[in-house]
């Protein structure tokens, strides 16, 4: 996923979080438990998510 605008934090099953700013990206393997823990309440948060086939 790619964060295009705004700001966000992803939360993971192990309790860790990752902050994202515009231009930041993350590759999450299939089955990776995650959630959107926070988004900027002042600015619109816009994501681009690509779902790819395995392999």
PDBQT receptor file of N, H, CA, C and O in Angstrom, charges set to zero:
ATOM      1  N   UNK A   1       0.834  -1.151   0.000  1.00  0.00    +0.000 N 
ATOM      2  CA  UNK A   1       0.000   0.000   0.000  1.00  0.00    +0.000 C 
ATOM      3  C   UNK A   1       0.885   1.222   0.000  1.00  0.00    +0.000 C 
ATOM      4  O   UNK A   1       2.012   1.193   0.494  1.00  0.00    +0.000 OA
ATOM      5  N   UNK A   2       0.361   2.299  -0.562  1.00  0.00    +0.000 N 
ATOM      6  H   UNK A   2      -0.555   2.322  -0.963  1.00  0.00    +0.000 HD
ATOM      7  CA  UNK A   2       1.064   3.568  -0.677  1.00  0.00    +0.000 C 
ATOM      8  C   UNK A   2       0.172   4.653  -0.099  1.00  0.00    +0.000 C 
ATOM      9  O   UNK A   2      -1.006   4.743  -0.445  1.00  0.00    +0.000 OA
ATOM     10  N   UNK A   3       0.725   5.474   0.776  1.00  0.00    +0.000 N 
ATOM     11  H   UNK A   3       1.682   5.402   1.058  1.00  0.00    +0.000 HD
ATOM     12  CA  UNK A   3      -0.034   6.593   1.314  1.00  0.00    +0.000 C 
ATOM     13  C   UNK A   3       0.205   7.797   0.408  1.00  0.00    +0.000 C 
ATOM     14  O   UNK A   3       1.329   8.287   0.301  1.00  0.00    +0.000 OA
ATOM     15  N   UNK A   4      -0.852   8.267  -0.240  1.00  0.00    +0.000 N 
ATOM     16  H   UNK A   4      -1.765   7.869  -0.153  1.00  0.00    +0.000 HD
ATOM     17  CA  UNK A   4      -0.740   9.365  -1.195  1.00  0.00    +0.000 C 
ATOM     18  C   UNK A   4      -0.845  10.733  -0.530  1.00  0.00    +0.000 C 
ATOM     19  O   UNK A   4      -0.145  11.666  -0.922  1.00  0.00    +0.000 OA
ATOM     20  N   UNK A   5      -1.713  10.860   0.472  1.00  0.00    +0.000 N 
ATOM     21  H   UNK A   5      -2.281  10.102   0.790  1.00  0.00    +0.000 HD
ATOM     22  CA  UNK A   5      -1.854  12.141   1.177  1.00  0.00    +0.000 C 
ATOM     23  C   UNK A   5      -2.375  11.896   2.580  1.00  0.00    +0.000 C 
ATOM     24  O   UNK A   5      -2.943  10.843   2.872  1.00  0.00    +0.000 OA
ATOM     25  N   UNK A   6      -2.175  12.880   3.444  1.00  0.00    +0.000 N 
ATOM     26  H   UNK A   6      -1.714  13.735   3.207  1.00  0.00    +0.000 HD
ATOM     27  CA  UNK A   6      -2.607  12.760   4.823  1.00  0.00    +0.000 C 
ATOM     28  C   UNK A   6      -1.526  12.114   5.671  1.00  0.00    +0.000 C 
ATOM     29  O   UNK A   6      -0.339  12.232   5.366  1.00  0.00    +0.000 OA
ATOM     30  N   UNK A   7      -1.929  11.439   6.723  1.00  0.00    +0.000 N 
ATOM     31  H   UNK A   7      -2.893  11.344   6.971  1.00  0.00    +0.000 HD
ATOM     32  CA  UNK A   7      -1.012  10.731   7.612  1.00  0.00    +0.000 C 
ATOM     33  C   UNK A   7      -1.788   9.605   8.269  1.00  0.00    +0.000 C 
ATOM     34  O   UNK A   7      -3.000   9.702   8.462  1.00  0.00    +0.000 OA
ATOM     35  N   UNK A   8      -1.078   8.530   8.613  1.00  0.00    +0.000 N 
ATOM     36  H   UNK A   8      -0.094   8.451   8.456  1.00  0.00    +0.000 HD
ATOM     37  CA  UNK A   8      -1.748   7.371   9.199  1.00  0.00    +0.000 C 
ATOM     38  C   UNK A   8      -0.754   6.543   9.998  1.00  0.00    +0.000 C 
ATOM     39  O   UNK A   8       0.460   6.688   9.859  1.00  0.00    +0.000 OA
ATOM     40  N   UNK A   9      -1.295   5.677  10.832  1.00  0.00    +0.000 N 
ATOM     41  H   UNK A   9      -2.281   5.559  10.945  1.00  0.00    +0.000 HD
ATOM     42  CA  UNK A   9      -0.508   4.662  11.534  1.00  0.00    +0.000 C 
ATOM     43  C   UNK A   9      -1.199   3.319  11.345  1.00  0.00    +0.000 C 
ATOM     44  O   UNK A   9      -2.411   3.203  11.526  1.00  0.00    +0.000 OA
ATOM     45  N   UNK A  10      -0.422   2.313  10.983  1.00  0.00    +0.000 N 
ATOM     46  H   UNK A  10       0.563   2.407  10.836  1.00  0.00    +0.000 HD
ATOM     47  CA  UNK A  10      -0.919   0.947  10.894  1.00  0.00    +0.000 C 
ATOM     48  C   UNK A  10      -0.567   0.230  12.184  1.00  0.00    +0.000 C 
ATOM     49  O   UNK A  10       0.545   0.375  12.692  1.00  0.00    +0.000 OA
ATOM     50  N   UNK A  11      -1.507  -0.545  12.719  1.00  0.00    +0.000 N 
ATOM     51  H   UNK A  11      -2.410  -0.663  12.306  1.00  0.00    +0.000 HD
ATOM     52  CA  UNK A  11      -1.259  -1.364  13.898  1.00  0.00    +0.000 C 
ATOM     53  C   UNK A  11      -1.201  -2.823  13.495  1.00  0.00    +0.000 C 
ATOM     54  O   UNK A  11      -1.934  -3.260  12.608  1.00  0.00    +0.000 OA
ATOM     55  N   UNK A  12      -0.326  -3.579  14.150  1.00  0.00    +0.000 N 
ATOM     56  H   UNK A  12       0.270  -3.224  14.871  1.00  0.00    +0.000 HD
ATOM     57  CA  UNK A  12      -0.125  -4.986  13.821  1.00  0.00    +0.000 C 
ATOM     58  C   UNK A  12      -0.451  -5.871  15.018  1.00  0.00    +0.000 C 
ATOM     59  O   UNK A  12      -0.498  -5.398  16.153  1.00  0.00    +0.000 OA
ATOM     60  N   UNK A  13      -0.671  -7.142  14.761  1.00  0.00    +0.000 N 
ATOM     61  H   UNK A  13      -0.632  -7.526  13.839  1.00  0.00    +0.000 HD
ATOM     62  CA  UNK A  13      -1.106  -8.092  15.782  1.00  0.00    +0.000 C 
ATOM     63  C   UNK A  13      -0.121  -8.195  16.949  1.00  0.00    +0.000 C 
ATOM     64  O   UNK A  13      -0.525  -8.506  18.069  1.00  0.00    +0.000 OA
ATOM     65  N   UNK A  14       1.157  -7.941  16.700  1.00  0.00    +0.000 N 
ATOM     66  H   UNK A  14       1.486  -7.689  15.790  1.00  0.00    +0.000 HD
ATOM     67  CA  UNK A  14       2.150  -8.037  17.776  1.00  0.00    +0.000 C 
ATOM     68  C   UNK A  14       2.197  -6.777  18.648  1.00  0.00    +0.000 C 
ATOM     69  O   UNK A  14       3.015  -6.683  19.564  1.00  0.00    +0.000 OA
ATOM     70  N   UNK A  15       1.320  -5.814  18.362  1.00  0.00    +0.000 N 
ATOM     71  H   UNK A  15       0.656  -5.890  17.618  1.00  0.00    +0.000 HD
ATOM     72  CA  UNK A  15       1.264  -4.580  19.140  1.00  0.00    +0.000 C 
ATOM     73  C   UNK A  15       2.103  -3.449  18.570  1.00  0.00    +0.000 C 
ATOM     74  O   UNK A  15       2.020  -2.322  19.058  1.00  0.00    +0.000 OA
ATOM     75  N   UNK A  16       2.908  -3.720  17.552  1.00  0.00    +0.000 N 
ATOM     76  H   UNK A  16       2.975  -4.636  17.155  1.00  0.00    +0.000 HD
ATOM     77  CA  UNK A  16       3.719  -2.663  16.952  1.00  0.00    +0.000 C 
ATOM     78  C   UNK A  16       2.853  -1.785  16.049  1.00  0.00    +0.000 C 
ATOM     79  O   UNK A  16       1.778  -2.190  15.607  1.00  0.00    +0.000 OA
ATOM     80  N   UNK A  17       3.343  -0.592  15.791  1.00  0.00    +0.000 N 
ATOM     81  H   UNK A  17       4.216  -0.264  16.150  1.00  0.00    +0.000 HD
ATOM     82  CA  UNK A  17       2.676   0.340  14.882  1.00  0.00    +0.000 C 
ATOM     83  C   UNK A  17       3.710   0.915  13.928  1.00  0.00    +0.000 C 
ATOM     84  O   UNK A  17       4.899   0.988  14.237  1.00  0.00    +0.000 OA
ATOM     85  N   UNK A  18       3.227   1.321  12.762  1.00  0.00    +0.000 N 
ATOM     86  H   UNK A  18       2.261   1.262  12.510  1.00  0.00    +0.000 HD
ATOM     87  CA  UNK A  18       4.094   1.962  11.770  1.00  0.00    +0.000 C 
ATOM     88  C   UNK A  18       3.418   3.226  11.285  1.00  0.00    +0.000 C 
ATOM     89  O   UNK A  18       2.295   3.190  10.781  1.00  0.00    +0.000 OA
ATOM     90  N   UNK A  19       4.112   4.348  11.442  1.00  0.00    +0.000 N 
ATOM     91  H   UNK A  19       5.024   4.377  11.851  1.00  0.00    +0.000 HD
ATOM     92  CA  UNK A  19       3.597   5.639  10.979  1.00  0.00    +0.000 C 
ATOM     93  C   UNK A  19       3.880   5.787   9.487  1.00  0.00    +0.000 C 
ATOM     94  O   UNK A  19       4.939   5.398   8.994  1.00  0.00    +0.000 OA
ATOM     95  N   UNK A  20       2.906   6.359   8.782  1.00  0.00    +0.000 N 
ATOM     96  H   UNK A  20       2.046   6.675   9.182  1.00  0.00    +0.000 HD
ATOM     97  CA  UNK A  20       3.059   6.588   7.352  1.00  0.00    +0.000 C 
ATOM     98  C   UNK A  20       2.776   8.054   7.031  1.00  0.00    +0.000 C 
ATOM     99  O   UNK A  20       1.821   8.643   7.538  1.00  0.00    +0.000 OA
ATOM    100  N   UNK A  21       3.615   8.625   6.188  1.00  0.00    +0.000 N 
ATOM    101  H   UNK A  21       4.391   8.146   5.776  1.00  0.00    +0.000 HD
ATOM    102  CA  UNK A  21       3.449   9.978   5.674  1.00  0.00    +0.000 C 
ATOM    103  C   UNK A  21       3.316   9.872   4.153  1.00  0.00    +0.000 C 
ATOM    104  O   UNK A  21       3.611   8.816   3.592  1.00  0.00    +0.000 OA
ATOM    105  N   UNK A  22       2.884  10.926   3.478  1.00  0.00    +0.000 N 
ATOM    106  H   UNK A  22       2.644  11.784   3.934  1.00  0.00    +0.000 HD
ATOM    107  CA  UNK A  22       2.744  10.846   2.023  1.00  0.00    +0.000 C 
ATOM    108  C   UNK A  22       4.026  10.340   1.352  1.00  0.00    +0.000 C 
ATOM    109  O   UNK A  22       5.124  10.823   1.631  1.00  0.00    +0.000 OA
ATOM    110  N   UNK A  23       3.859   9.364   0.471  1.00  0.00    +0.000 N 
ATOM    111  H   UNK A  23       2.968   8.971   0.245  1.00  0.00    +0.000 HD
ATOM    112  CA  UNK A  23       4.989   8.755  -0.230  1.00  0.00    +0.000 C 
ATOM    113  C   UNK A  23       5.504   7.498   0.449  1.00  0.00    +0.000 C 
ATOM    114  O   UNK A  23       6.247   6.736  -0.170  1.00  0.00    +0.000 OA
ATOM    115  N   UNK A  24       5.133   7.254   1.706  1.00  0.00    +0.000 N 
ATOM    116  H   UNK A  24       4.530   7.873   2.209  1.00  0.00    +0.000 HD
ATOM    117  CA  UNK A  24       5.549   6.030   2.390  1.00  0.00    +0.000 C 
ATOM    118  C   UNK A  24       4.724   4.853   1.878  1.00  0.00    +0.000 C 
ATOM    119  O   UNK A  24       3.562   5.011   1.503  1.00  0.00    +0.000 OA
ATOM    120  N   UNK A  25       5.335   3.685   1.867  1.00  0.00    +0.000 N 
ATOM    121  H   UNK A  25       6.279   3.557   2.171  1.00  0.00    +0.000 HD
ATOM    122  CA  UNK A  25       4.654   2.495   1.390  1.00  0.00    +0.000 C 
ATOM    123  C   UNK A  25       4.991   1.319   2.281  1.00  0.00    +0.000 C 
ATOM    124  O   UNK A  25       5.972   1.343   3.025  1.00  0.00    +0.000 OA
ATOM    125  N   UNK A  26       4.165   0.289   2.197  1.00  0.00    +0.000 N 
ATOM    126  H   UNK A  26       3.368   0.269   1.593  1.00  0.00    +0.000 HD
ATOM    127  CA  UNK A  26       4.373  -0.935   2.966  1.00  0.00    +0.000 C 
ATOM    128  C   UNK A  26       3.899  -2.116   2.136  1.00  0.00    +0.000 C 
ATOM    129  O   UNK A  26       2.884  -2.041   1.444  1.00  0.00    +0.000 OA
ATOM    130  N   UNK A  27       4.645  -3.201   2.216  1.00  0.00    +0.000 N 
ATOM    131  H   UNK A  27       5.470  -3.262   2.778  1.00  0.00    +0.000 HD
ATOM    132  CA  UNK A  27       4.244  -4.457   1.599  1.00  0.00    +0.000 C 
ATOM    133  C   UNK A  27       3.801  -5.373   2.741  1.00  0.00    +0.000 C 
ATOM    134  O   UNK A  27       4.592  -5.711   3.622  1.00  0.00    +0.000 OA
ATOM    135  N   UNK A  28       2.546  -5.761   2.713  1.00  0.00    +0.000 N 
ATOM    136  H   UNK A  28       1.904  -5.486   1.998  1.00  0.00    +0.000 HD
ATOM    137  CA  UNK A  28       1.995  -6.631   3.752  1.00  0.00    +0.000 C 
ATOM    138  C   UNK A  28       1.715  -7.996   3.142  1.00  0.00    +0.000 C 
ATOM    139  O   UNK A  28       0.879  -8.111   2.246  1.00  0.00    +0.000 OA
ATOM    140  N   UNK A  29       2.399  -9.027   3.612  1.00  0.00    +0.000 N 
ATOM    141  H   UNK A  29       3.078  -8.933   4.340  1.00  0.00    +0.000 HD
ATOM    142  CA  UNK A  29       2.167 -10.355   3.055  1.00  0.00    +0.000 C 
ATOM    143  C   UNK A  29       0.745 -10.837   3.339  1.00  0.00    +0.000 C 
ATOM    144  O   UNK A  29       0.109 -10.398   4.298  1.00  0.00    +0.000 OA
ATOM    145  N   UNK A  30       0.268 -11.726   2.511  1.00  0.00    +0.000 N 
ATOM    146  H   UNK A  30       0.785 -12.082   1.732  1.00  0.00    +0.000 HD
ATOM    147  CA  UNK A  30      -1.061 -12.305   2.719  1.00  0.00    +0.000 C 
ATOM    148  C   UNK A  30      -1.147 -12.862   4.129  1.00  0.00    +0.000 C 
ATOM    149  O   UNK A  30      -0.220 -13.524   4.597  1.00  0.00    +0.000 OA
ATOM    150  N   UNK A  31      -2.244 -12.600   4.801  1.00  0.00    +0.000 N 
ATOM    151  H   UNK A  31      -2.997 -12.063   4.421  1.00  0.00    +0.000 HD
ATOM    152  CA  UNK A  31      -2.465 -13.108   6.149  1.00  0.00    +0.000 C 
ATOM    153  C   UNK A  31      -1.882 -12.239   7.245  1.00  0.00    +0.000 C 
ATOM    154  O   UNK A  31      -2.052 -12.546   8.425  1.00  0.00    +0.000 OA
ATOM    155  N   UNK A  32      -1.193 -11.151   6.882  1.00  0.00    +0.000 N 
ATOM    156  H   UNK A  32      -1.055 -10.902   5.923  1.00  0.00    +0.000 HD
ATOM    157  CA  UNK A  32      -0.618 -10.246   7.890  1.00  0.00    +0.000 C 
ATOM    158  C   UNK A  32      -1.761  -9.484   8.563  1.00  0.00    +0.000 C 
ATOM    159  O   UNK A  32      -2.438  -8.678   7.925  1.00  0.00    +0.000 OA
ATOM    160  N   UNK A  33      -1.972  -9.745   9.852  1.00  0.00    +0.000 N 
ATOM    161  H   UNK A  33      -1.422 -10.401  10.370  1.00  0.00    +0.000 HD
ATOM    162  CA  UNK A  33      -3.058  -9.077  10.581  1.00  0.00    +0.000 C 
ATOM    163  C   UNK A  33      -2.649  -7.634  10.854  1.00  0.00    +0.000 C 
ATOM    164  O   UNK A  33      -1.612  -7.370  11.462  1.00  0.00    +0.000 OA
ATOM    165  N   UNK A  34      -3.482  -6.713  10.392  1.00  0.00    +0.000 N 
ATOM    166  H   UNK A  34      -4.324  -6.928   9.898  1.00  0.00    +0.000 HD
ATOM    167  CA  UNK A  34      -3.199  -5.294  10.566  1.00  0.00    +0.000 C 
ATOM    168  C   UNK A  34      -4.502  -4.521  10.624  1.00  0.00    +0.000 C 
ATOM    169  O   UNK A  34      -5.572  -5.029  10.289  1.00  0.00    +0.000 OA
ATOM    170  N   UNK A  35      -4.377  -3.277  11.062  1.00  0.00    +0.000 N 
ATOM    171  H   UNK A  35      -3.508  -2.864  11.334  1.00  0.00    +0.000 HD
ATOM    172  CA  UNK A  35      -5.537  -2.383  11.092  1.00  0.00    +0.000 C 
ATOM    173  C   UNK A  35      -5.030  -0.961  10.956  1.00  0.00    +0.000 C 
ATOM    174  O   UNK A  35      -3.852  -0.684  11.184  1.00  0.00    +0.000 OA
ATOM    175  N   UNK A  36      -5.920  -0.069  10.586  1.00  0.00    +0.000 N 
ATOM    176  H   UNK A  36      -6.877  -0.294  10.401  1.00  0.00    +0.000 HD
ATOM    177  CA  UNK A  36      -5.593   1.351  10.582  1.00  0.00    +0.000 C 
ATOM    178  C   UNK A  36      -5.812   1.840  12.008  1.00  0.00    +0.000 C 
ATOM    179  O   UNK A  36      -6.949   1.922  12.474  1.00  0.00    +0.000 OA
ATOM    180  N   UNK A  37      -4.722   2.164  12.698  1.00  0.00    +0.000 N 
ATOM    181  H   UNK A  37      -3.799   2.098  12.319  1.00  0.00    +0.000 HD
ATOM    182  CA  UNK A  37      -4.791   2.574  14.100  1.00  0.00    +0.000 C 
ATOM    183  C   UNK A  37      -5.143   4.051  14.241  1.00  0.00    +0.000 C 
ATOM    184  O   UNK A  37      -5.723   4.456  15.249  1.00  0.00    +0.000 OA
ATOM    185  N   UNK A  38      -4.795   4.861  13.236  1.00  0.00    +0.000 N 
ATOM    186  H   UNK A  38      -4.323   4.531  12.418  1.00  0.00    +0.000 HD
ATOM    187  CA  UNK A  38      -5.021   6.306  13.327  1.00  0.00    +0.000 C 
ATOM    188  C   UNK A  38      -4.910   6.921  11.948  1.00  0.00    +0.000 C 
ATOM    189  O   UNK A  38      -4.098   6.481  11.134  1.00  0.00    +0.000 OA
ATOM    190  N   UNK A  39      -5.715   7.932  11.677  1.00  0.00    +0.000 N 
ATOM    191  H   UNK A  39      -6.375   8.289  12.338  1.00  0.00    +0.000 HD
ATOM    192  CA  UNK A  39      -5.538   8.790  10.507  1.00  0.00    +0.000 C 
ATOM    193  C   UNK A  39      -5.648  10.235  10.958  1.00  0.00    +0.000 C 
ATOM    194  O   UNK A  39      -6.303  10.534  11.957  1.00  0.00    +0.000 OA
ATOM    195  N   UNK A  40      -5.018  11.111  10.233  1.00  0.00    +0.000 N 
ATOM    196  H   UNK A  40      -4.487  10.868   9.422  1.00  0.00    +0.000 HD
ATOM    197  CA  UNK A  40      -5.019  12.538  10.554  1.00  0.00    +0.000 C 
ATOM    198  C   UNK A  40      -6.445  13.069  10.514  1.00  0.00    +0.000 C 
ATOM    199  O   UNK A  40      -7.109  12.962   9.483  1.00  0.00    +0.000 OA
ATOM    200  N   UNK A  41      -6.929  13.636  11.611  1.00  0.00    +0.000 N 
ATOM    201  H   UNK A  41      -6.389  13.723  12.449  1.00  0.00    +0.000 HD
ATOM    202  CA  UNK A  41      -8.308  14.139  11.628  1.00  0.00    +0.000 C 
ATOM    203  C   UNK A  41      -8.493  15.447  10.868  1.00  0.00    +0.000 C 
ATOM    204  O   UNK A  41      -9.624  15.857  10.607  1.00  0.00    +0.000 OA
ATOM    205  N   UNK A  42      -7.392  16.104  10.511  1.00  0.00    +0.000 N 
ATOM    206  H   UNK A  42      -6.474  15.771  10.723  1.00  0.00    +0.000 HD
ATOM    207  CA  UNK A  42      -7.475  17.415   9.862  1.00  0.00    +0.000 C 
ATOM    208  C   UNK A  42      -7.369  17.299   8.341  1.00  0.00    +0.000 C 
ATOM    209  O   UNK A  42      -8.028  18.036   7.607  1.00  0.00    +0.000 OA
ATOM    210  N   UNK A  43      -6.537  16.370   7.877  1.00  0.00    +0.000 N 
ATOM    211  H   UNK A  43      -6.002  15.771   8.473  1.00  0.00    +0.000 HD
ATOM    212  CA  UNK A  43      -6.311  16.217   6.432  1.00  0.00    +0.000 C 
ATOM    213  C   UNK A  43      -6.917  14.911   5.940  1.00  0.00    +0.000 C 
ATOM    214  O   UNK A  43      -6.929  13.913   6.661  1.00  0.00    +0.000 OA
ATOM    215  N   UNK A  44      -7.412  14.922   4.727  1.00  0.00    +0.000 N 
ATOM    216  H   UNK A  44      -7.401  15.733   4.142  1.00  0.00    +0.000 HD
ATOM    217  CA  UNK A  44      -7.917  13.693   4.116  1.00  0.00    +0.000 C 
ATOM    218  C   UNK A  44      -6.771  12.710   3.924  1.00  0.00    +0.000 C 
ATOM    219  O   UNK A  44      -5.689  13.089   3.474  1.00  0.00    +0.000 OA
ATOM    220  N   UNK A  45      -7.006  11.453   4.264  1.00  0.00    +0.000 N 
ATOM    221  H   UNK A  45      -7.885  11.145   4.630  1.00  0.00    +0.000 HD
ATOM    222  CA  UNK A  45      -6.006  10.402   4.067  1.00  0.00    +0.000 C 
ATOM    223  C   UNK A  45      -6.415   9.589   2.852  1.00  0.00    +0.000 C 
ATOM    224  O   UNK A  45      -7.522   9.057   2.785  1.00  0.00    +0.000 OA
ATOM    225  N   UNK A  46      -5.496   9.503   1.886  1.00  0.00    +0.000 N 
ATOM    226  H   UNK A  46      -4.597   9.936   1.941  1.00  0.00    +0.000 HD
ATOM    227  CA  UNK A  46      -5.769   8.811   0.628  1.00  0.00    +0.000 C 
ATOM    228  C   UNK A  46      -4.732   7.706   0.441  1.00  0.00    +0.000 C 
ATOM    229  O   UNK A  46      -3.526   7.957   0.459  1.00  0.00    +0.000 OA
ATOM    230  N   UNK A  47      -5.228   6.468   0.258  1.00  0.00    +0.000 N 
ATOM    231  H   UNK A  47      -6.207   6.264   0.243  1.00  0.00    +0.000 HD
ATOM    232  CA  UNK A  47      -4.386   5.290   0.101  1.00  0.00    +0.000 C 
ATOM    233  C   UNK A  47      -4.488   4.741  -1.316  1.00  0.00    +0.000 C 
ATOM    234  O   UNK A  47      -5.496   4.933  -1.996  1.00  0.00    +0.000 OA
ATOM    235  N   UNK A  48      -3.440   4.060  -1.751  1.00  0.00    +0.000 N 
ATOM    236  H   UNK A  48      -2.622   3.904  -1.198  1.00  0.00    +0.000 HD
ATOM    237  CA  UNK A  48      -3.487   3.229  -2.944  1.00  0.00    +0.000 C 
ATOM    238  C   UNK A  48      -3.083   1.837  -2.494  1.00  0.00    +0.000 C 
ATOM    239  O   UNK A  48      -1.951   1.628  -2.058  1.00  0.00    +0.000 OA
ATOM    240  N   UNK A  49      -3.995   0.890  -2.595  1.00  0.00    +0.000 N 
ATOM    241  H   UNK A  49      -4.914   1.060  -2.950  1.00  0.00    +0.000 HD
ATOM    242  CA  UNK A  49      -3.715  -0.485  -2.181  1.00  0.00    +0.000 C 
ATOM    243  C   UNK A  49      -3.780  -1.398  -3.391  1.00  0.00    +0.000 C 
ATOM    244  O   UNK A  49      -4.751  -1.373  -4.147  1.00  0.00    +0.000 OA
ATOM    245  N   UNK A  50      -2.748  -2.200  -3.571  1.00  0.00    +0.000 N 
ATOM    246  H   UNK A  50      -1.959  -2.221  -2.956  1.00  0.00    +0.000 HD
ATOM    247  CA  UNK A  50      -2.703  -3.177  -4.649  1.00  0.00    +0.000 C 
ATOM    248  C   UNK A  50      -2.748  -4.570  -4.038  1.00  0.00    +0.000 C 
ATOM    249  O   UNK A  50      -1.994  -4.867  -3.111  1.00  0.00    +0.000 OA
ATOM    250  N   UNK A  51      -3.607  -5.404  -4.539  1.00  0.00    +0.000 N 
ATOM    251  H   UNK A  51      -4.220  -5.163  -5.292  1.00  0.00    +0.000 HD
ATOM    252  CA  UNK A  51      -3.716  -6.779  -4.092  1.00  0.00    +0.000 C 
ATOM    253  C   UNK A  51      -3.164  -7.654  -5.212  1.00  0.00    +0.000 C 
ATOM    254  O   UNK A  51      -3.742  -7.719  -6.297  1.00  0.00    +0.000 OA
ATOM    255  N   UNK A  52      -2.047  -8.323  -4.948  1.00  0.00    +0.000 N 
ATOM    256  H   UNK A  52      -1.577  -8.270  -4.067  1.00  0.00    +0.000 HD
ATOM    257  CA  UNK A  52      -1.367  -9.099  -5.974  1.00  0.00    +0.000 C 
ATOM    258  C   UNK A  52      -1.571 -10.584  -5.743  1.00  0.00    +0.000 C 
ATOM    259  O   UNK A  52      -1.741 -11.013  -4.602  1.00  0.00    +0.000 OA
ATOM    260  N   UNK A  53      -1.557 -11.380  -6.814  1.00  0.00    +0.000 N 
ATOM    261  H   UNK A  53      -1.418 -11.031  -7.741  1.00  0.00    +0.000 HD
ATOM    262  CA  UNK A  53      -1.655 -12.830  -6.643  1.00  0.00    +0.000 C 
ATOM    263  C   UNK A  53      -0.379 -13.355  -5.986  1.00  0.00    +0.000 C 
ATOM    264  O   UNK A  53       0.680 -12.739  -6.108  1.00  0.00    +0.000 OA
ATOM    265  N   UNK A  54      -0.475 -14.492  -5.290  1.00  0.00    +0.000 N 
ATOM    266  H   UNK A  54      -1.335 -14.993  -5.191  1.00  0.00    +0.000 HD
ATOM    267  CA  UNK A  54       0.726 -15.058  -4.662  1.00  0.00    +0.000 C 
ATOM    268  C   UNK A  54       1.797 -15.387  -5.681  1.00  0.00    +0.000 C 
ATOM    269  O   UNK A  54       1.513 -15.717  -6.832  1.00  0.00    +0.000 OA
ATOM    270  N   UNK A  55       3.051 -15.286  -5.220  1.00  0.00    +0.000 N 
ATOM    271  H   UNK A  55       3.281 -15.017  -4.285  1.00  0.00    +0.000 HD
ATOM    272  CA  UNK A  55       4.170 -15.670  -6.066  1.00  0.00    +0.000 C 
ATOM    273  C   UNK A  55       4.617 -14.561  -6.893  1.00  0.00    +0.000 C 
ATOM    274  O   UNK A  55       5.558 -14.712  -7.672  1.00  0.00    +0.000 OA
TER     275      UNK A  55
